[in-house]
Amino acid sequence: MNIPFSPPDITDVEIEEVIAALKSGWITTGPKTKEFERQITEYCGSEKTVCLSAATTALEMTLRVLGIGKGDEVIVPAYTYTASCSVICHVGATPVMVDSQEDREEMDYSKMAEAITEKTKAIIPVDIAGILCDYDRIFEVIEAKKDLFTPSNEIQEAFNRIIVVADSAHGFGAIQNGKKSGTLADFTCFSFHAVKNLTTAEGGAVTWKAHDGVDSEKVYKDYQIYSLHGQTKDALEKTQKGSWEYDILIPAYKCNMTDVQAGIGLGQLKRYDSLLARRHEIVKRYEEHFRGTRVIMPEHTGENHTSSGHLYLARLRDITLEERNEIIIKMEEAGISTNVHYKPLPLLTAYKNLGFDIKDYPNAYHLFENEISLPIYSTLSDEEVDYICRNLLEILEDY
């Protein structure tokens, strides 16, 4: 067999939406993007949504909309992809990394509490693999530390506490306590990259909850300004009769989503419930094979949560980093593509150069050294899942 790691699931439904966009004569940000934003908001049950070029730009623009910058601190887990942290550096703020829990990829919330100072303006929890963080616990900690918070602008005054900006790049459609990702954090950022559950080839979105004192229409407009060069009108608005006039309020950025991308997303959203259901069928099949073995399985479902099933992060008991790397090669020789999610940030040169040392994040390192990400995607067959499991378990017998 030849099993790729994470190919996109594209059908005629998406192709027809893209053709419609191309034939409409409107291919940049326009009607389809606005409709995609509306449908995401409806799907999540959130207040409002902005579609952008990536989850990374959604995170960065959110920090900018919140006025976070030089002199501020933002807490982020050490066990994540660089995008969760690089955006903090982009806006001039200081990243404060927190180690993982001993047996889970999410942050150690006791250590998160200890990391909060008078300079902390935001926390970026990361929903790795689409398994949602404990948002109730996060808000409990924030409430307990509320006296340390000093707002520096109007939107921060409205919250009057640390703001939670979820990196839910993996989490679209995940549920916790009956609520979907998008309604748990203050702001939630999704990825629609090619390997994600729902793709627009490249792209992302930020959605947010209603909050007293926060004007959602103004927040939406602020995102538009930041993502379109600081311009007061987008291209669609400028097409209205006599509406060519515009201003540039700030020398901003260019990171909007196009209608071609939104067309793919609209097609994907029509099928999304079935795509999620298939991923969870695969999770159950993995669990059937791995129960009672040396494979430590991720918890994709529980009493109060259901993940998006985005990644299957398996950890191999009593396996060293070197052995894990050998196993990846042997899986490739069997025609099975695997991956590793993630190298903790302090292992990477960029963050070493900022003074971070992996010795300060032992739990994150321990989770990484024996982790192997197995294929999981909606077009993966039962036969292929069985083949993956059979090969991994046979390979493990040699270690």
Buried (B, 14 or more C-beta within 10 A) or exposed (E): EEBEBBBBBBEEBBEEBBEBBEEEEBBBBBEBBBBBBEBBBEBBEBBBBBBBBBBBBBBBBBBBBBBBBEEBBBBBBBBBBBBBBBBBBBBEBBBBBBBBBEEBBBBBBEBBBEBBEEBBBBBBBBBBBBBBBBBEBBBEBBEEBEEBBEBBEEBBEBBEBBBBBBBBBBBBBBBBEEBBBBBBBBBBBBBBBBBBBBBBBBBBBBBBBEBEEBEBEEBBBBBBBBBBBBBBBBEBEEEEEEEEEBEEEEEBBEBBBBBBBBBBBBBBBBBBEEBBEBBBBBBEBBBEBBEEBBBBBBEBBEEEBBBBBBBBBBBBEEBEEEBBEBBBEBBEEBBBBBBBBBBBBBBBEEBEEBEBEBEEBEBBBBBBBBBBBBBBBBEBEEEBBEBBBEBBBEBBEEE
